[in-house]
Amino acid sequence: MLRVFSFANNILDCEVSQEKQKKFLESFQKKCENKTDDLIIVIGSKNSFIEISKIFSLNHETLEDTNNIDEMVRYTSYQDFDFISMSFGTDDIKKNEINIYLNNNYLFICFPEEEIAEIKKINEILEKRITSSTKIRHTAIVRCIYDLFDSIILEYSNILEMTEDQVEELQREISSNHKKFNLDKIDIIRKKTFFMRKQLRAMEKLQGFIDNESIKWITKKVKKLFTSIFLRIEGVSRFSDSIYKACAELLRIYDAKITSETNMVVTRLTAITLIVGMWTVVAGLYGMNVWLPGGDDPYSFYIIIGILVVLTVVLLIFFVFKKII
């Protein structure tokens, strides 16, 4: 179902009835071609945008992005409109994808078919903002985009703050018991922050549209309003970069722990080999079927064994003192 908000002569029609929607959209499309100052905002699900795509001849590639849900982030400027495809949140991409068509005369926001709590909340914010903007019609489209981005940035900020706490907890886990640590925990955080960085990059590119001086309703006040939102996007983007780098640092700490442990094992094996090697060399020499010095002395065996025992004890004391074994 579509929610259609039509502005004409500073009068807001909060919703066009379902029976009249197609005719209304067709007439509005003609008005756009004649370059009138009328404005329309449409909020709906991807299936409901099929009729709009037929009437407004929207780009085929953008329709594929709208219908085929994936992690791809896009910002593309076409001759007649700008298109943004991104996802809201990080948990379930199939439920959270948002597609935006933006023009001098219209704003189309395509939400997922299944309305989750976060999307429902955004819908309520947008509709409240639209219906309160009757005096200045283009204020609605400005505030819609602002509120949409504001909601996403706020959500990402909260997610990143919780993720930062998770990174600190993982660092403590690695320091205390790296042997039982699960590397998948780091991988999950890295994927989450990388995904958010992609979304924020798409939002930053909208600045080119806001800087477009040919669009009448983009005034100095609008640019000032969006300057704050783009600064926030930049801040959240830097925050996500720091979390991503922190994950890389966690991997480095984990690798250092494993490398240190491996080096210690090799050192211990070397020490044990040295001790056992002495006995092996002597056994090999006296195991040969040839005459050896002292072979006729009945005490030579005890003397050699005594020397080996003394050397073994000395080496053991040395290795223990050096904390090698």
ChimeraX attribute file (.defattr): number of C-alpha atoms within 10 A of each C-alpha:
attribute: neighborCount
match mode: 1-to-1
recipient: residues
	/A:1	12
	/A:2	19
	/A:3	19
	/A:4	21
	/A:5	21
	/A:6	23
	/A:7	25
	/A:8	14
	/A:9	12
	/A:10	15
	/A:11	14
	/A:12	20
	/A:13	14
	/A:14	16
	/A:15	14
	/A:16	16
	/A:17	12
	/A:18	13
	/A:19	8
	/A:20	9
	/A:21	17
	/A:22	15
	/A:23	12
	/A:24	15
	/A:25	20
	/A:26	16
	/A:27	12
	/A:28	21
	/A:29	19
	/A:30	13
	/A:31	15
	/A:32	18
	/A:33	9
	/A:34	9
	/A:35	11
	/A:36	13
	/A:37	16
	/A:38	19
	/A:39	24
	/A:40	24
	/A:41	23
	/A:42	19
	/A:43	21
	/A:44	18
	/A:45	20
	/A:46	21
	/A:47	16
	/A:48	16
	/A:49	22
	/A:50	13
	/A:51	14
	/A:52	19
	/A:53	14
	/A:54	10
	/A:55	17
	/A:56	15
	/A:57	10
	/A:58	17
	/A:59	13
	/A:60	10
	/A:61	8
	/A:62	20
	/A:63	15
	/A:64	10
	/A:65	19
	/A:66	24
	/A:67	14
	/A:68	13
	/A:69	18
	/A:70	14
	/A:71	15
	/A:72	14
	/A:73	19
	/A:74	19
	/A:75	19
	/A:76	14
	/A:77	16
	/A:78	11
	/A:79	6
	/A:80	13
	/A:81	18
	/A:82	17
	/A:83	20
	/A:84	23
	/A:85	24
	/A:86	28
	/A:87	26
	/A:88	23
	/A:89	21
	/A:90	15
	/A:91	10
	/A:92	10
	/A:93	16
	/A:94	14
	/A:95	18
	/A:96	21
	/A:97	26
	/A:98	21
	/A:99	25
	/A:100	21
	/A:101	21
	/A:102	20
	/A:103	20
	/A:104	22
	/A:105	23
	/A:106	22
	/A:107	23
	/A:108	20
	/A:109	23
	/A:110	22
	/A:111	26
	/A:112	22
	/A:113	16
	/A:114	12
	/A:115	14
	/A:116	11
	/A:117	9
	/A:118	14
	/A:119	20
	/A:120	13
	/A:121	12
	/A:122	18
	/A:123	19
	/A:124	11
	/A:125	15
	/A:126	21
	/A:127	17
	/A:128	13
	/A:129	18
	/A:130	24
	/A:131	15
	/A:132	14
	/A:133	18
	/A:134	19
	/A:135	14
	/A:136	13
	/A:137	24
	/A:138	24
	/A:139	17
	/A:140	26
	/A:141	25
	/A:142	20
	/A:143	19
	/A:144	23
	/A:145	17
	/A:146	19
	/A:147	17
	/A:148	16
	/A:149	21
	/A:150	18
	/A:151	18
	/A:152	21
	/A:153	23
	/A:154	14
	/A:155	15
	/A:156	25
	/A:157	19
	/A:158	12
	/A:159	17
	/A:160	21
	/A:161	14
	/A:162	11
	/A:163	18
	/A:164	20
	/A:165	11
	/A:166	15
	/A:167	21
	/A:168	13
	/A:169	12
	/A:170	20
	/A:171	20
	/A:172	12
	/A:173	15
	/A:174	19
	/A:175	14
	/A:176	11
	/A:177	10
	/A:178	18
	/A:179	13
	/A:180	9
	/A:181	15
	/A:182	12
	/A:183	14
	/A:184	9
	/A:185	13
	/A:186	21
	/A:187	13
	/A:188	12
	/A:189	19
	/A:190	20
	/A:191	13
	/A:192	20
	/A:193	25
	/A:194	15
	/A:195	19
	/A:196	24
	/A:197	21
	/A:198	17
	/A:199	24
	/A:200	22
	/A:201	17
	/A:202	17
	/A:203	23
	/A:204	16
	/A:205	16
	/A:206	18
	/A:207	15
	/A:208	9
	/A:209	16
	/A:210	17
	/A:211	15
	/A:212	12
	/A:213	11
	/A:214	9
	/A:215	13
	/A:216	10
	/A:217	18
	/A:218	18
	/A:219	14
	/A:220	11
	/A:221	10
	/A:222	16
	/A:223	16
	/A:224	10
	/A:225	14
	/A:226	21
	/A:227	14
	/A:228	12
	/A:229	20
	/A:230	20
	/A:231	12
	/A:232	17
	/A:233	24
	/A:234	16
	/A:235	14
	/A:236	20
	/A:237	23
	/A:238	13
	/A:239	19
	/A:240	27
	/A:241	16
	/A:242	15
	/A:243	22
	/A:244	22
	/A:245	14
	/A:246	18
	/A:247	24
	/A:248	15
	/A:249	14
	/A:250	19
	/A:251	17
	/A:252	12
	/A:253	16
	/A:254	19
	/A:255	13
	/A:256	12
	/A:257	17
	/A:258	14
	/A:259	12
	/A:260	12
	/A:261	13
	/A:262	12
	/A:263	12
	/A:264	15
	/A:265	14
	/A:266	12
	/A:267	14
	/A:268	16
	/A:269	13
	/A:270	13
	/A:271	17
	/A:272	16
	/A:273	12
	/A:274	14
	/A:275	17
	/A:276	12
	/A:277	12
	/A:278	14
	/A:279	15
	/A:280	12
	/A:281	11
	/A:282	13
	/A:283	11
	/A:284	10
	/A:285	11
	/A:286	14
	/A:287	9
	/A:288	9
	/A:289	7
	/A:290	8
	/A:291	9
	/A:292	10
	/A:293	8
	/A:294	10
	/A:295	12
	/A:296	9
	/A:297	8
	/A:298	9
	/A:299	10
	/A:300	13
	/A:301	12
	/A:302	10
	/A:303	11
	/A:304	13
	/A:305	13
	/A:306	12
	/A:307	10
	/A:308	16
	/A:309	14
	/A:310	12
	/A:311	14
	/A:312	17
	/A:313	12
	/A:314	12
	/A:315	16
	/A:316	17
	/A:317	13
	/A:318	13
	/A:319	15
	/A:320	11
	/A:321	10
	/A:322	9
	/A:323	10
	/A:324	16
	/A:325	16
